[in-house]
Amino acid sequence: MNNTSNHDERMATMTFASVYPLYLAKVEKKGRTKAELDQVIEWLTGYDEQKLKKLTEEKVTFEIFFQKATINPNAHFITGVICGYRVEEIKNPLTQQVRYLDKLVDELAKGRKMEKILRVA
């Protein structure tokens, strides 16, 4: 991955509130639900629906969003390419976590079974 500090900084300063509606539109367009999206986000971050709503209202940056999160210990099983980058090779931890979330949302939108998305054995 071409790790530029500009790219990593852009990830850090982007707000979760600005991206969540895009995630929701993407999955709903493909027949998935808000509840499924929230389930995927909760699996990765530990945030329930109420906490997600609060973080969205507070317009927290991805940097704060992921600092406060409890990242799922199985997140390292998220592999593959998203936005042209292989997620398991991303060096910046925050950028990698953002791309983990992007990858999970992408899998949800593509109709992958929830057990597979949530890396259930």
C-alpha positions in Angstrom: 0.0 0.0 0.0 1.2 3.5 -0.8 1.2 4.7 2.8 1.2 8.5 2.5 0.8 10.5 5.7 -1.8 12.6 3.8 -4.0 9.5 3.2 -3.6 8.4 6.8 -4.4 11.9 8.1 -7.5 12.1 5.9 -8.7 8.8 7.4 -8.1 10.1 10.9 -10.0 13.4 10.4 -13.0 12.0 8.5 -16.1 11.8 10.8 -18.0 8.6 11.3 -21.2 10.6 10.9 -20.2 11.6 7.4 -19.6 8.0 6.3 -22.3 6.1 8.1 -25.2 7.3 5.8 -23.1 6.2 2.8 -22.6 2.7 4.4 -26.3 2.5 5.1 -27.3 3.6 1.6 -24.9 1.0 0.1 -26.2 -1.9 2.1 -29.9 -0.9 1.8 -29.5 -0.6 -2.0 -28.5 -4.3 -2.0 -31.4 -5.4 0.2 -29.6 -5.5 3.5 -30.9 -3.7 6.6 -29.7 -1.0 9.1 -29.9 -3.7 11.8 -27.4 -5.9 9.8 -25.1 -2.9 9.3 -25.2 -2.1 13.0 -24.5 -5.7 13.9 -21.4 -5.7 11.7 -20.2 -2.5 13.2 -20.8 -3.8 16.7 -18.9 -7.0 15.9 -15.9 -4.9 14.9 -16.0 -2.1 17.4 -18.1 -3.2 20.3 -20.5 -0.3 19.8 -24.2 -1.0 20.3 -26.9 1.0 18.5 -27.2 3.6 21.3 -23.4 4.2 21.3 -23.3 4.5 17.5 -26.1 7.0 17.7 -24.2 9.0 20.3 -20.9 9.0 18.4 -22.7 10.0 15.2 -24.4 12.9 17.0 -21.1 14.0 18.5 -19.6 13.9 15.0 -16.4 12.1 16.2 -13.6 11.5 13.9 -12.5 8.0 12.9 -9.5 8.6 15.1 -11.6 9.0 18.2 -14.1 6.4 17.0 -11.5 3.7 16.8 -9.6 4.9 19.9 -12.7 4.4 22.0 -13.6 1.1 20.3 -12.9 -2.4 21.5 -11.7 -4.0 18.3 -12.8 -7.6 17.9 -9.9 -10.0 18.5 -10.8 -11.8 15.3 -10.5 -8.6 13.2 -7.2 -9.9 11.9 -9.1 -12.5 10.0 -10.5 -9.8 7.7 -8.5 -10.1 4.6 -8.8 -9.1 0.9 -8.8 -6.0 -1.2 -10.9 -2.9 -0.5 -10.4 0.4 -2.3 -7.4 -1.0 -4.1 -5.6 -2.0 -0.9 -5.0 -5.4 0.7 -6.3 -4.7 4.2 -3.9 -7.2 5.9 -0.9 -5.3 4.5 -1.9 -1.8 5.6 0.8 -0.5 8.1 -1.1 2.4 9.8 -3.3 0.8 12.5 -6.1 3.4 12.2 -6.2 3.3 8.4 -6.3 -0.5 8.6 -9.2 -0.4 11.1 -11.1 2.0 8.8 -10.5 -0.4 5.9 -11.6 -3.3 8.0 -14.9 -1.6 8.5 -15.1 -0.7 4.7 -14.4 -4.4 3.9 -17.2 -5.7 6.3 -19.7 -3.2 4.8 -18.7 -4.3 1.3 -19.1 -8.0 2.2 -22.6 -7.2 3.7 -23.6 -5.3 0.5 -22.4 -8.1 -1.7 -24.8 -10.5 0.1 -22.3 -12.5 2.0 -23.8 -14.6 4.8 -23.6 -12.9 8.3 -21.7 -15.9 9.8 -19.0 -15.4 7.2 -18.8 -11.6 7.7 -18.5 -12.0 11.4 -15.8 -14.7 11.0 -17.8 -17.3 12.9 -16.0 -20.6 12.9 
